[in-house]
Amino acid sequence: MSLRAIYVVDAEIFPLVFSPAEQQALAARLDFIAPPLTAADLASTTVPLDTVEVILSSWSPPVMDEHMLARFPKLRAIFHAAGTVKPFVTAALWQRGIRVSSAARVNAVPVAEFTVSQIVFCLKHGWQRVFEVRAGSHFRREDESVPGIHGATIGLLSLGHTGRLVAQRLQPLEAEVLACDPFVPPEQAREWGATLCGLDEVFARSDVVSCHTPLLPETTGMIRARHFASMRPGASFINTARGAVVNEPEMVAVLSRRPDLFAVLDVTAPEPPAPDSPLRQLPNVVLTPHIAGSLGREYQKIGRMMADEVERYLRGKPLLGEVTPDQIPLIA
């Protein structure tokens, strides 16, 4: 007999993440007892939640605290078709022994691809040339401060799902890759194509620094003015992690007095930046609206992973995306 299940997904996200093929695959393995619900729907639904054993969630899940879990006495597993699980996991959930799997490793792929594209563009000072052309300047190809790709030094902050993918994708570029991650052994970093060093050294030596650090109490505001001030002439900073990892006022101060530096910020704190934020005005900053993660057809890979993960769960096989309580303090 199939396990009873529900989707808890925002209406606009559901068809993007769970294509007809994934819905069909999941329906063949689970007994869905209702149409897709949103987190808000759970407050008033007449669906017998007390019979639900499996939840398929995605962005904007409900917080699974004691009050919510009381409505799901038979819940065994949550398959989260998105990245981080931090918004909904609680001590009460772990105490119940409910298993959680996420698609973070799949969502990391487009982030890594976006990052590599920006690293290459930054090494050619592409954004600077775009702004010059837009301002009506002549077409300037050469610039003594352009590092170029061959022989460049690229710094990565953290080697989690995304950072390690970036390191691996950079190997064909024949660039030196430095990484700062106190939780990764040096030999493992070398396998991924990176050499470990300290945070200060990453900033001082790199032509491009790319941030993939999870937002934790210990990492909040960890990137300071001194790090930006130490960067090489013409260097660039990319952030696709979380804006609050950076002390933004201090970054703004350095970027204001160092026009040779450049920043590509896909995340900020707050997000989006306030209308009067200097980040919107600085000529050496590009803001993108959190587009590094899955978009368009990229969502389908997330739904596919969760369908495969459900099958692994039902067959008693290890879950590739399983999240455990001990991982929570260290993940994004």
C-alpha positions as CSV (number, residue, x, y, z in Angstrom):
1,M,0.0,0.0,0.0
2,S,1.4,3.4,-1.0
3,L,2.3,6.0,1.6
4,R,-0.2,8.8,1.9
5,A,1.3,12.2,0.8
6,I,0.6,15.8,0.1
7,Y,2.3,18.6,-1.8
8,V,2.9,21.8,0.2
9,V,4.0,24.3,-2.5
10,D,3.2,27.8,-3.5
11,A,0.8,27.7,-6.5
12,E,3.1,29.5,-8.9
13,I,6.1,27.3,-8.1
14,F,4.4,24.0,-8.3
15,P,4.2,23.6,-12.1
16,L,7.8,24.9,-12.4
17,V,9.3,22.4,-10.0
18,F,7.0,19.4,-10.5
19,S,6.5,19.0,-14.3
20,P,3.9,16.5,-15.5
21,A,6.5,13.9,-15.8
22,E,7.6,14.3,-12.2
23,Q,4.0,14.4,-11.0
24,Q,3.3,11.2,-12.8
25,A,6.4,9.5,-11.4
26,L,5.5,10.6,-7.8
27,A,1.9,9.6,-8.2
28,A,3.1,6.1,-9.2
29,R,5.0,5.8,-5.9
30,L,2.8,7.8,-3.4
31,D,-0.9,8.2,-2.7
32,F,-1.6,11.9,-2.9
33,I,-4.7,12.6,-0.9
34,A,-5.3,16.2,-2.0
35,P,-4.4,18.7,-4.7
36,P,-1.3,20.8,-4.0
37,L,-1.7,23.0,-0.9
38,T,0.1,26.1,0.2
39,A,1.5,26.6,3.7
40,A,-1.4,29.1,4.2
41,D,-3.9,26.5,3.1
42,L,-2.9,24.2,6.0
43,A,-4.7,26.4,8.5
44,S,-8.1,25.8,7.1
45,T,-7.9,22.7,5.0
46,T,-10.3,19.8,5.6
47,V,-7.8,17.3,4.2
48,P,-7.0,14.6,6.8
49,L,-3.5,15.7,7.6
50,D,-3.4,13.2,10.4
51,T,-3.0,10.5,7.8
52,V,-0.2,12.1,5.9
53,E,3.1,10.2,5.9
54,V,5.1,12.1,3.3
55,I,5.3,15.8,2.4
56,L,6.7,17.1,-0.8
57,S,7.5,20.8,-0.2
58,S,9.3,23.6,-2.0
59,W,9.9,27.3,-1.5
60,S,7.8,28.9,1.4
61,P,7.2,25.7,3.5
62,P,5.5,25.8,6.8
63,V,7.6,25.8,10.0
64,M,7.4,22.3,11.3
65,D,7.2,23.2,15.0
66,E,5.4,21.3,17.7
67,H,2.0,22.9,16.8
68,M,2.3,22.0,13.1
69,L,3.7,18.5,13.8
70,A,0.8,17.8,16.0
71,R,-1.4,17.9,12.9
72,F,0.9,15.3,11.2
73,P,1.1,12.5,13.8
74,K,2.1,9.9,11.1
75,L,4.6,12.0,9.2
76,R,7.7,10.1,8.3
77,A,9.6,12.2,5.8
78,I,9.8,15.6,4.1
79,F,11.2,15.9,0.6
80,H,12.1,19.5,0.1
81,A,12.3,20.5,-3.6
82,A,14.4,23.6,-2.9
83,G,17.7,24.5,-1.3
84,T,18.0,25.3,2.3
85,V,15.8,23.5,4.9
86,K,16.6,26.0,7.7
87,P,13.3,28.0,7.4
88,F,11.2,25.0,8.5
89,V,13.3,22.4,10.4
90,T,13.0,22.5,14.2
91,A,14.2,20.6,17.2
92,A,10.7,19.1,17.5
93,L,11.0,17.7,14.0
94,W,14.3,16.0,14.7
95,Q,12.9,14.6,18.0
96,R,10.2,12.9,16.1
97,G,12.8,11.2,13.9
98,I,11.3,12.6,10.7
99,R,13.7,12.3,7.8
100,V,14.4,15.4,5.6
101,S,15.9,15.5,2.2
102,S,16.6,18.6,0.1
103,A,17.6,19.4,-3.5
104,A,20.4,21.7,-2.3
105,R,23.0,19.8,-4.3
106,V,20.9,20.2,-7.5
107,N,20.1,23.9,-6.9
108,A,23.8,24.5,-6.4
109,V,24.5,23.6,-10.1
110,P,22.9,26.7,-11.7
111,V,24.5,28.9,-8.9
112,A,27.9,27.4,-9.8
113,E,27.3,27.9,-13.5
114,F,26.3,31.6,-13.0
115,T,29.3,32.1,-10.8
116,V,31.8,30.7,-13.3
117,S,30.2,32.9,-16.0
118,Q,30.7,35.9,-13.9
119,I,34.3,35.0,-12.9
120,V,35.3,34.7,-16.5
121,F,33.5,38.0,-17.4
122,C,35.1,39.8,-14.4
123,L,38.6,38.5,-15.4
124,K,38.1,40.3,-18.7
125,H,36.6,43.4,-17.0
126,G,33.5,42.8,-19.0
127,W,31.1,44.9,-16.9
128,Q,33.5,47.9,-17.0
129,R,33.5,47.7,-20.8
130,V,29.7,47.5,-20.8
131,F,29.3,50.6,-18.7
132,E,31.8,52.5,-20.8
133,V,30.0,51.7,-24.0
134,R,26.7,52.6,-22.5
135,A,28.1,55.9,-21.4
136,G,29.2,56.7,-24.9
137,S,32.8,56.1,-24.5
138,H,34.9,54.7,-27.3
139,F,35.3,50.9,-27.6
140,R,38.2,50.2,-25.4
141,R,39.5,46.7,-25.6
142,E,42.9,46.8,-23.8
143,D,43.4,47.9,-20.3
144,E,46.6,47.3,-18.3
145,S,44.5,46.4,-15.2
146,V,42.6,43.6,-16.9
147,P,43.9,40.3,-15.4
148,G,42.5,37.9,-18.1
149,I,41.8,34.3,-17.5
150,H,45.1,32.5,-18.2
151,G,47.2,32.3,-15.0
152,A,44.6,34.2,-12.9
153,T,44.1,33.5,-9.2
154,I,40.5,32.9,-8.1
155,G,39.5,32.8,-4.5
156,L,36.5,30.9,-3.2
157,L,35.0,31.4,0.2
158,S,33.6,28.0,1.4
159,L,33.6,24.7,-0.4
160,G,30.0,23.6,0.2
161,H,27.8,22.2,-2.6
162,T,28.3,25.3,-4.7
163,G,31.9,26.2,-3.9
164,R,33.2,22.7,-4.8
165,L,31.3,22.7,-8.1
166,V,32.8,26.1,-8.9
167,A,36.3,24.8,-8.1
168,Q,35.8,21.8,-10.3
169,R,34.5,23.8,-13.2
170,L,37.4,26.2,-13.0
171,Q,40.0,23.4,-13.5
172,P,40.0,23.6,-17.3
173,L,40.8,27.4,-17.2
174,E,44.3,26.7,-15.9
175,A,43.9,29.2,-13.1
176,E,45.1,29.0,-9.5
177,V,42.1,28.4,-7.2
178,L,42.4,29.3,-3.5
179,A,39.8,28.5,-1.0
180,C,39.0,29.4,2.6
181,D,37.0,26.7,4.4
182,P,38.0,25.6,7.9
183,F,35.8,22.4,7.7
184,V,37.4,20.9,4.6
185,P,40.6,18.9,4.8
186,P,43.4,20.1,2.5
187,E,43.6,16.8,0.6
188,Q,39.8,17.0,-0.1
189,A,40.2,20.6,-1.4
190,R,43.0,19.5,-3.7
191,E,40.8,16.8,-5.2
192,W,38.3,19.6,-6.1
193,G,41.1,21.7,-7.6
194,A,41.6,24.2,-4.8
195,T,44.4,25.1,-2.3
196,L,43.3,26.0,1.2
197,C,44.5,29.3,2.8
198,G,43.2,31.9,5.2
199,L,40.5,34.5,4.5
200,D,42.9,37.4,4.4
201,E,45.2,35.6,2.0
202,V,42.3,34.8,-0.4
203,F,41.4,38.5,-0.7
204,A,45.0,39.7,-0.9
205,R,46.1,37.2,-3.7
206,S,43.0,36.8,-5.9
207,D,42.0,38.5,-9.1
208,V,38.4,37.5,-8.3
209,V,36.9,36.5,-5.0
210,S,33.6,34.5,-5.0
211,C,31.6,34.1,-1.8
212,H,29.7,30.9,-1.2
213,T,29.7,31.1,2.6
214,P,26.5,30.1,4.5
215,L,25.0,32.8,6.8
216,L,25.6,31.7,10.3
217,P,26.1,33.7,13.5
218,E,29.8,33.2,13.1
219,T,29.9,34.4,9.5
220,T,27.5,37.4,9.7
221,G,29.5,40.4,8.7
222,M,32.8,38.5,8.5
223,I,33.9,40.2,5.2
224,R,35.1,43.6,6.3
225,A,36.7,46.7,4.9
226,R,40.2,45.4,5.4
227,H,39.5,42.5,3.1
228,F,38.3,44.7,0.2
229,A,41.1,47.2,0.8
230,S,43.7,44.4,0.4
231,M,42.5,43.3,-3.0
232,R,44.7,43.5,-6.0
233,P,44.3,46.5,-8.4
234,G,41.4,45.7,-10.8
235,A,40.1,42.8,-8.7
236,S,36.5,41.8,-8.5
237,F,34.2,40.4,-5.8
238,I,31.1,38.1,-6.5
239,N,28.5,37.2,-3.9
240,T,25.9,34.6,-4.6
241,A,25.6,33.4,-1.0
242,R,23.9,35.8,1.4
243,G,24.3,39.5,1.6
244,A,24.7,39.6,5.4
245,V,28.0,37.7,5.2
246,V,29.4,41.0,4.1
247,N,29.6,44.1,6.2
248,E,28.0,46.1,3.4
249,P,28.7,49.7,4.8
250,E,32.4,48.8,5.0
251,M,32.3,47.3,1.5
252,V,30.6,50.4,0.1
253,A,33.2,52.6,1.8
254,V,36.1,50.8,0.1
255,L,34.4,50.5,-3.3
256,S,33.7,54.3,-3.1
257,R,37.4,55.1,-2.8
258,R,38.7,52.2,-4.9
259,P,37.0,52.6,-8.4
260,D,39.4,50.0,-9.8
261,L,37.6,47.3,-7.8
262,F,34.3,45.8,-9.0
263,A,31.5,43.9,-7.2
264,V,28.8,41.6,-8.7
265,L,26.1,41.1,-6.0
266,D,23.3,38.6,-6.6
267,V,22.4,38.9,-2.9
268,T,22.3,41.8,-0.5
269,A,21.1,42.6,3.0
270,P,18.3,43.6,2.9
271,E,17.2,42.1,-0.4
272,P,16.4,44.0,-2.5
273,P,18.6,47.0,-1.4
274,A,16.7,50.0,-0.1
275,P,15.8,52.5,-2.9
276,D,18.5,55.0,-1.5
277,S,21.2,52.3,-1.0
278,P,24.6,53.4,-2.4
279,L,24.8,49.9,-3.9
280,R,22.3,51.1,-6.5
281,Q,24.4,54.2,-7.4
282,L,28.1,53.0,-7.3
283,P,29.5,52.7,-10.8
284,N,31.6,49.7,-9.9
285,V,28.7,47.5,-8.6
286,V,26.3,45.3,-10.6
287,L,23.2,44.1,-8.8
288,T,21.3,41.1,-10.0
289,P,18.0,40.0,-8.3
290,H,19.0,36.7,-6.8
291,I,19.0,35.0,-10.2
292,A,22.0,32.6,-9.7
293,G,19.8,29.8,-8.3
294,S,17.3,27.8,-10.4
295,L,15.2,29.6,-12.9
296,G,12.9,28.5,-15.8
297,R,13.6,25.0,-16.9
298,E,16.3,24.6,-14.3
299,Y,13.6,24.0,-11.7
300,Q,12.7,20.7,-13.4
301,K,16.0,19.2,-12.2
302,I,14.9,19.8,-8.6
303,G,11.6,18.1,-9.1
304,R,13.4,15.2,-10.8
305,M,15.8,14.8,-7.9
306,M,12.9,14.6,-5.4
307,A,11.1,12.0,-7.5
308,D,14.3,9.9,-7.5
309,E,14.8,10.6,-3.8
310,V,11.3,9.3,-3.0
311,E,12.1,6.1,-4.9
312,R,15.3,5.7,-3.0
313,Y,13.4,6.2,0.3
314,L,10.8,3.6,-0.6
315,R,13.5,1.1,-1.6
316,G,15.4,1.6,1.6
317,K,18.4,3.1,-0.1
318,P,20.5,6.0,1.2
319,L,19.1,9.5,0.4
320,L,21.5,11.6,-1.6
321,G,20.1,14.9,-0.2
322,E,19.4,13.8,3.4
323,V,19.9,16.6,5.9
324,T,20.7,15.6,9.5
325,P,20.6,17.7,12.7
326,D,24.4,17.9,13.0
327,Q,24.6,19.5,9.6
328,I,22.2,22.4,10.4
329,P,24.8,24.7,12.1
330,L,27.1,24.5,9.1
331,I,24.8,24.7,6.0
332,A,23.2,27.6,4.2
